[in-house]
């Protein structure tokens, strides 16, 4: 009989410890939430195929989710085997959403093909694809280079 009581006490103690550990780890995860997971698509340097890279971006960035995503996309891949979409130094001049259309104006640095970046047309296509994949409320992406329409949307 004592053996059964001791067994119940040890099982109860074990359940309490496991529950406490779960609650503590859940609280720590909520406090240090990694952010929202986004998938970035870049061209492989090896074979030219489209490869994916996952990054966690802050939940509430100061500049807004879309602007932060575009900035991260323009910075290029974290993996050395992938090509950046555009030449180094390309930045966004403006970025805003009206309805389900995103308008992005990029600097004319994009026009110089250098640094192992993708071709301009391929880069703009991947740029659109990244945004459409990660933001389901956007259906059209209009890309401008220094105020002029880059390519018509396919």
Contact map, one row per residue, 1 for C-alpha under 8 A:
1111100000000000000000000000000000000000000000000000000000000000000000000000000000000000000000000000000000000000000000000000000000000000000000000000000000
1111110000000000000000000000000000000000000000000000000000000000000000000000000000000000000000000000000000000000000000000000000000000000000000000000000000
1111111000000000000000000000000000000000000000000000000000000000000000000000000000000000000000000000000000000000000000000000000000000000000000000000000000
1111111100000000000000000000000000000000000000000000000000000000000000000000000000000000000000000000000000000000000000000000000000000000000000000000000000
1111111110000000000000000000000000000000000000000000000000000000000000000000000000000000000000000000000000000000000000000000000000000000000000000000000000
0111111111000000000000000000000000000000000000000000000000000000000000000000000000000000000000000000000000000000000000000000000000000000000000000000000000
0011111111100000000000000000000000000000000000000000000000000000000000000000000000000000000000000000000000000000000000000000000000000000000000000000000000
0001111111110000000000000000000000000000000000000000000000000000000000000000000000000000000000000000000000000000000000000000000000000000000000000000000000
0000111111111000000000000000000000000000000000000000000000000000000000000000000000000000000000000000000000000000000000000000000000000000000000000000000000
0000011111111100000000000000000000000000000000000000000000000000000000000000000000000000000000000000000000000000000000000000000000000000000000000000000000
0000001111111110000000000000000000000000000000000000000000000000000000000000000000000000000000000000000000000000000000000000000000000000000000000000000000
0000000111111111000000000000000000000000000000000000000000000000000000000000000000000000000000000000000000000000000000000000000000000000000000000000000000
0000000011111111100000000000000000000000000000000000000000000000000000000000000000000000000000000000000000000000000000000000000000000000000000000000000000
0000000001111111110000000000000000000000000000000000000000000000000000000000000000000000000000000000000000000000000000000000000000000000000000000000000000
0000000000111111111000000000000000000000000000000000000000000000000000000000000000000000000000000000000000000000000000000000000000000000000000000000000000
0000000000011111111100000000000000000000000000000000000000000000000000000000000000000000000000000000000000000000000000000000000000000000000000000000000000
0000000000001111111110000000000000000000000000000000000000000000000000000000000000000000000000000000000000000000000000000000000000000000000000000000000000
0000000000000111111111000000000000000000000000000000000000000000000000000000000000000000000000000000000000000000000000000000000000000000000000000000000000
0000000000000011111111100000000000000000000000000000000000000000000000000000000000000000000000000000000000000000000000000000000000000000000000000000000000
0000000000000001111111110000000000000000000000000000000000000000000000000000000000000000000000000000000000000000000000000000000000000000000000000000000000
0000000000000000111111111000000000000000000000000000000000000000000000000000000000000000000000000000000000000000000000000000000000000000000000000000000000
0000000000000000011111111100000000000000000000000000000000000000000000000000000000000000000000000000000000000000000000000000000000000000000000000000000000
0000000000000000001111111110000000000000000000000000000000000000000000000000000000000000000000000000000000000000000000000000000000000000000000000000000000
0000000000000000000111111111000000000000000000000000000000000000000000000000000000000000000000000000000000000000000000000000000000000000000000000000000000
0000000000000000000011111111100000000000000000000000000000000000000000000000000000000000000000000000000000000000000000000000000000000000000000000000000000
0000000000000000000001111111110000000000000000000000000000000000000000000000000000000000000000000000000000000000000000000000000000000000000000000000000000
0000000000000000000000111111111000000000000000000000000000000000000000000000000000000000000000000000000000000000000000000000000000000000000000000000000000
0000000000000000000000011111111100000000000000000000000000000000000000000000000000000000000000000000000000000000000000000000000000000000000000000000000000
0000000000000000000000001111111110000000000000000000000000000000000000000000000000000000000000000000000000000000000000000000000000000000000000000000000000
0000000000000000000000000111111110000000000000000000000000000000000000000000000000000000000000000000000000000000000000000000000000000000000000000000000000
0000000000000000000000000011111110000000000000000000000000000000000000000000000000000000000000000000000000000000000000000000000000000000000000000000000000
0000000000000000000000000001111111000000000000000000000000000000000000000000000000000000000000000000000000000000000000000000000000000000000000000000000000
0000000000000000000000000000111111100000000000000000000000000000000000000000000000000000000000000000000000000000000000000000000000000000000000000000000000
0000000000000000000000000000000111110000000000000000000111000000000000000000000000000000000000000000000000000000000000000000000000000000000000000000000000
0000000000000000000000000000000011111000000000000000000111100000000000000000000000000000000000000000000000000000000000000000000000000000000000000000000000
0000000000000000000000000000000001111100000000000000000111100000000000000000000000000000000000000000000000000000000000000000000000000000000000000000000000
0000000000000000000000000000000000111110000000000000011110000000000000000000000000000000000000000000000000000000000000000000000000000000000000000000000000
0000000000000000000000000000000000011111000000000000011110000000000000000000000000000000000000000000000000000000000000000000000000000100000000000000000000
0000000000000000000000000000000000001111100000000001111000000000000000000000000000000000000000000000000000000000000000000000000001001100000000000000000000
0000000000000000000000000000000000000111110000000001111000000000000000001000100000000000000000000000000000000000000000000000000001000000000000000000000000
0000000000000000000000000000000000000011111000000111100000000000000000000000000000000000000000000000000000000000000000000000010011000000000000000000000000
0000000000000000000000000000000000000001111100000111100000000000000000000000100001111000000000000000000000000000000000000000010000000000000000000000000000
0000000000000000000000000000000000000000111110011110000000000000000000000000000001111000000000000000000000000000000001000000000000000000000000000000000000
0000000000000000000000000000000000000000011111111110000000000000000000000000000011100000000000000000000000000000000000000000000000000000000000000000000000
0000000000000000000000000000000000000000001111110000000000000000000000000000000011100000000000000000000000000000000100000000000000000000000000000000000000
0000000000000000000000000000000000000000000111110000000000000000000000000000000010000000000000000000000000000000000000000000000000000000000000000000000000
0000000000000000000000000000000000000000000111111000000000000000000000000000000000000000000000000000000000000000000000000000000000000000000000000000000000
0000000000000000000000000000000000000000001111111100000000000000000000000000000000000000000000000000000000000000000000000000000000000000000000000000000000
0000000000000000000000000000000000000000001100111110000000000000000000000000000000000000000000000000000000000000000000000000000000000000000000000000000000
0000000000000000000000000000000000000000111100011111000000000000000000000000000000000000000000000000000000000000000000000000000000000000000000000000000000
0000000000000000000000000000000000000000111100001111100000000000000000000000000001000000000000000000000000000000000000000000000000000000000000000000000000
0000000000000000000000000000000000000011110000000111110000000000000000000000000000000000000000000000000000000000000000000000000000000000000000000000000000
0000000000000000000000000000000000000011110000000011111000000000000000000000100000000000000000000000000000000000000000000000000000000000000000000000000000
0000000000000000000000000000000000001111000000000001111100000000000000000000000000000000000000000000000000000000000000000000000000000000000000000000000000
0000000000000000000000000000000000001111000000000000111110000000000000000000000000000000000000000000000000000000000000000000000000000000000000000000000000
0000000000000000000000000000000001111100000000000000011111000000000000000000000000000000000000000000000000000000000000000000000000000000000000000000000000
0000000000000000000000000000000001111100000000000000001111100000000010000000000000000000000000000000000000000000000000000000000000000000000000000000000000
0000000000000000000000000000000001110000000000000000000111111000000000000000000000000000000000000000000000000000000000000000000000000000000000000000000000
0000000000000000000000000000000000110000000000000000000011111000100000000000000000000000000000000000000000000000000000000000000000000000000000000000000000
0000000000000000000000000000000000000000000000000000000001111101100000000000000000000000000000000000000000000000000000000000000000000000000000000000000000
0000000000000000000000000000000000000000000000000000000001111111100100000000000000000000000000000000000000000000000000000000000000000000000000000000000000
0000000000000000000000000000000000000000000000000000000000011111000000000000000000000000000000000000000000000000000000000000000000000000000000000000000000
0000000000000000000000000000000000000000000000000000000000001111101100000000000000000000000000000000000000000000000000000000000000000000000000000000000000
0000000000000000000000000000000000000000000000000000000000011111111100000000000000000000000000000000000000000000000000000000000000000000000000000000000000
0000000000000000000000000000000000000000000000000000000000111011111110000000000000000000000000000000000000000000000000000000000000000000000000000000000000
0000000000000000000000000000000000000000000000000000000000000001111111000000000000000000000000100000000000000000000000000000000000000000000000000000000000
0000000000000000000000000000000000000000000000000000000000000011111111100000000000000000000000100000000000000000000000000000000000000000000000000000000000
0000000000000000000000000000000000000000000000000000000000001011111111110000000000000000000000000000000000000000000000000000000000000000000000000000000000
0000000000000000000000000000000000000000000000000000000010000000111111111000000000000000000000000000000000000000000000000000000000000000000000000000000000
0000000000000000000000000000000000000000000000000000000000000000011111111100000000000000000100000000000000000000000000000000000000000000000000000000000000
0000000000000000000000000000000000000000000000000000000000000000001111111110000000000000001100000000000000000000000000000000000000000000000000000000000000
0000000000000000000000000000000000000000000000000000000000000000000111111111000000000000000000000000000000000000000000000000000000000000000000000000000000
0000000000000000000000000000000000000001000000000000000000000000000011111111100000001000000000000000000000000000000000000000001000000000000000000000000000
0000000000000000000000000000000000000000000000000000000000000000000001111111000000011100011000000000000000000000000000000000000000000000000000000000000000
0000000000000000000000000000000000000000000000000000000000000000000000111111100000010001000000000000000000000000000000000000000000000000000000000000000000
0000000000000000000000000000000000000000000000000000000000000000000000011111110000111100000000000000000000000000000000000000000000000000000000000000000000
0000000000000000000000000000000000000001010000000000100000000000000000001011111101110000000000000000000000000000000000000000000000000000000000000000000000
0000000000000000000000000000000000000000000000000000000000000000000000000001111100000000000000000000000000000000000000000000000000000000000000000000000000
0000000000000000000000000000000000000000000000000000000000000000000000000000111111000000000000000000000000000000000000000000000000000000000000000000000000
0000000000000000000000000000000000000000000000000000000000000000000000000000111111100000000000000000000000000000000000000000000000000000000000000000000000
0000000000000000000000000000000000000000000111000000000000000000000000000000001111100000000000000000000000000000000000000000000000000000000000000000000000
0000000000000000000000000000000000000000011110000010000000000000000000000000101111110000000000000000000000000000000000000000000000000000000000000000000000
0000000000000000000000000000000000000000011110000000000000000000000000000001100111111000000000000000000000000000000111000000000000000000000000000000000000
0000000000000000000000000000000000000000011000000000000000000000000000000111100001111111000000000000000000000000000111000000000000000000000000000000000000
0000000000000000000000000000000000000000011000000000000000000000000000001101000000111110000000000000000000000000000011110111011000000000000000000000000000
0000000000000000000000000000000000000000000000000000000000000000000000000101000000011111010000000000000000000100100011110010000000000000000000000000000000
0000000000000000000000000000000000000000000000000000000000000000000000000000000000011111110000000000000000001111111110000000000000000000000000000000000000
0000000000000000000000000000000000000000000000000000000000000000000000000010000000010111110000000000000000001000011010000000000000000000000000000000000000
0000000000000000000000000000000000000000000000000000000000000000000000000000000000000011111000000000000000001100000000000000000000000000000000000000000000
0000000000000000000000000000000000000000000000000000000000000000000000000100000000000111111100000000000001111100000000000000000000000000000000000000000000
0000000000000000000000000000000000000000000000000000000000000000000000100100000000000000111110000000000001101000000000000000000000000000000000000000000000
0000000000000000000000000000000000000000000000000000000000000000000001100000000000000000011111100000000111100000000000000000000000000000000000000000000000
0000000000000000000000000000000000000000000000000000000000000000000000000000000000000000001111100000000111100000000000000000000000000000000000000100000000
0000000000000000000000000000000000000000000000000000000000000000000000000000000000000000000111110000001111000000000000000000000000000000000000000000000000
0000000000000000000000000000000000000000000000000000000000000000011000000000000000000000000111111000011110000000000000000000000000000000000000000000000000
0000000000000000000000000000000000000000000000000000000000000000000000000000000000000000000001111100011100000000000000000000000000000000000000000000000000
0000000000000000000000000000000000000000000000000000000000000000000000000000000000000000000000111111111000000000000000000000000000000000000000000000000000
0000000000000000000000000000000000000000000000000000000000000000000000000000000000000000000000011111111000000000000000000000000000000000000000000000000000
0000000000000000000000000000000000000000000000000000000000000000000000000000000000000000000000001111100000000000000000000000000000000000000000000000000000
0000000000000000000000000000000000000000000000000000000000000000000000000000000000000000000000001111110000000000000000000000000000000000111100000000000000
0000000000000000000000000000000000000000000000000000000000000000000000000000000000000000000000001111111000000000000000000000000000000000011111000000000000
0000000000000000000000000000000000000000000000000000000000000000000000000000000000000000000000111101111100000000000000000000000000000000010111000000000000
0000000000000000000000000000000000000000000000000000000000000000000000000000000000000000000001111100111110000000000000000000000000000000000011110000000000
0000000000000000000000000000000000000000000000000000000000000000000000000000000000000000000111110000011111000000000000000000000000000000000011110000000000
0000000000000000000000000000000000000000000000000000000000000000000000000000000000000000000111100000001111100000000000000000000000000000000000111110000000
0000000000000000000000000000000000000000000000000000000000000000000000000000000000000000011111000000000111110100000000000000000000000000000000111110000000
0000000000000000000000000000000000000000000000000000000000000000000000000000000000000000011110000000000011111100000000000000000000000000000000001100000000
0000000000000000000000000000000000000000000000000000000000000000000000000000000000000000010000000000000001111111000000000000000000000000000000001100000000
0000000000000000000000000000000000000000000000000000000000000000000000000000000000000011111000000000000000111111000000000000000000000000000000000000000000
0000000000000000000000000000000000000000000000000000000000000000000000000000000000000110110000000000000001111111100000010000000000000000000000001000000000
0000000000000000000000000000000000000000000000000000000000000000000000000000000000000010000000000000000000011111100000010000000000000000000000000000000000
0000000000000000000000000000000000000000000000000000000000000000000000000000000000000010000000000000000000011111110000000000000000000000000000000000000000
0000000000000000000000000000000000000000000000000000000000000000000000000000000000000110000000000000000000000111111111110000000000000000000000000000000000
0000000000000000000000000000000000000000000000000000000000000000000000000000000000000011000000000000000000000001111110000000000000000000000000000000000000
0000000000000000000000000000000000000000000000000000000000000000000000000000000000000011000000000000000000000000111110000000000000000000000000000000000000
0000000000000000000000000000000000000000000010000000000000000000000000000000000000110010000000000000000000000000111111000000000000000000000000000000000000
0000000000000000000000000000000000000000000000000000000000000000000000000000000000111111000000000000000000000000111111100000000000000000000000000000000000
0000000000000000000000000000000000000000001000000000000000000000000000000000000000111100000000000000000000000000100111110110000000000000000000000000000000
0000000000000000000000000000000000000000000000000000000000000000000000000000000000001100000000000000000000000000100011111110000000000000000000000000000000
0000000000000000000000000000000000000000000000000000000000000000000000000000000000001100000000000000000000000110100001111111000000000000000000000000000000
0000000000000000000000000000000000000000000000000000000000000000000000000000000000000000000000000000000000000000000000111111100000000000000000000000001000
0000000000000000000000000000000000000000000000000000000000000000000000000000000000001000000000000000000000000000000001111111110000000000000000000000000000
0000000000000000000000000000000000000000000000000000000000000000000000000000000000001100000000000000000000000000000001111111111000000000000000000000000000
0000000000000000000000000000000000000000000000000000000000000000000000000000000000001000000000000000000000000000000000011111111100000000000000100000001000
0000000000000000000000000000000000000000000000000000000000000000000000000000000000000000000000000000000000000000000000001111111110000000000000000000000000
0000000000000000000000000000000000000000110000000000000000000000000000000000000000001000000000000000000000000000000000000111111111000000000000000000000000
0000000000000000000000000000000000000000000000000000000000000000000000001000000000001000000000000000000000000000000000000011111111100000000000000000000000
0000000000000000000000000000000000000000000000000000000000000000000000000000000000000000000000000000000000000000000000000001111111110000000010000000000000
0000000000000000000000000000000000000000100000000000000000000000000000000000000000000000000000000000000000000000000000000000111111111000000000000000000000
0000000000000000000000000000000000000011100000000000000000000000000000000000000000000000000000000000000000000000000000000000011111111100000000000000000000
0000000000000000000000000000000000000000000000000000000000000000000000000000000000000000000000000000000000000000000000000000001111111110010010000000000000
0000000000000000000000000000000000000000000000000000000000000000000000000000000000000000000000000000000000000000000000000000000111111111011110000000000000
0000000000000000000000000000000000000010000000000000000000000000000000000000000000000000000000000000000000000000000000000000000011111111000000000000000000
0000000000000000000000000000000000000110000000000000000000000000000000000000000000000000000000000000000000000000000000000000000001111111000000000000000000
0000000000000000000000000000000000000000000000000000000000000000000000000000000000000000000000000000000000000000000000000000000000111111110000000000000000
0000000000000000000000000000000000000000000000000000000000000000000000000000000000000000000000000000000000000000000000000000000000011111111000000000000000
0000000000000000000000000000000000000000000000000000000000000000000000000000000000000000000000000001000000000000000000000000000000000011111000000000000000
0000000000000000000000000000000000000000000000000000000000000000000000000000000000000000000000000001110000000000000000000000000000110011111110000000000000
0000000000000000000000000000000000000000000000000000000000000000000000000000000000000000000000000001100000000000000000000000000000010001111110000000000000
0000000000000000000000000000000000000000000000000000000000000000000000000000000000000000000000000001110000000000000000000000000000010000011111000000000010
0000000000000000000000000000000000000000000000000000000000000000000000000000000000000000000000000000111100000000000000000000000100110000011111100000000010
0000000000000000000000000000000000000000000000000000000000000000000000000000000000000000000000000000111100000000000000000000000000000000000111110000100110
0000000000000000000000000000000000000000000000000000000000000000000000000000000000000000000000000000001111000000000000000001000000000000000011111000111000
0000000000000000000000000000000000000000000000000000000000000000000000000000000000000000000000000000001111000000000000000000000000000000000001111111110000
0000000000000000000000000000000000000000000000000000000000000000000000000000000000000000000000000000000011110100000000000000000000000000000000111111110000
0000000000000000000000000000000000000000000000000000000000000000000000000000000000000000000010000000000011110000000000000000000000000000000000011111000000
0000000000000000000000000000000000000000000000000000000000000000000000000000000000000000000000000000000011000000000000000000000000000000000000011111100000
0000000000000000000000000000000000000000000000000000000000000000000000000000000000000000000000000000000000000000000000000000000000000000000000011111110000
0000000000000000000000000000000000000000000000000000000000000000000000000000000000000000000000000000000000000000000000000000000000000000000001111011111100
0000000000000000000000000000000000000000000000000000000000000000000000000000000000000000000000000000000000000000000000000000000000000000000000111001111100
0000000000000000000000000000000000000000000000000000000000000000000000000000000000000000000000000000000000000000000000001001000000000000000000100000111110
0000000000000000000000000000000000000000000000000000000000000000000000000000000000000000000000000000000000000000000000000000000000000000000001000000111111
0000000000000000000000000000000000000000000000000000000000000000000000000000000000000000000000000000000000000000000000000000000000000000000111000000001111
0000000000000000000000000000000000000000000000000000000000000000000000000000000000000000000000000000000000000000000000000000000000000000000000000000000111
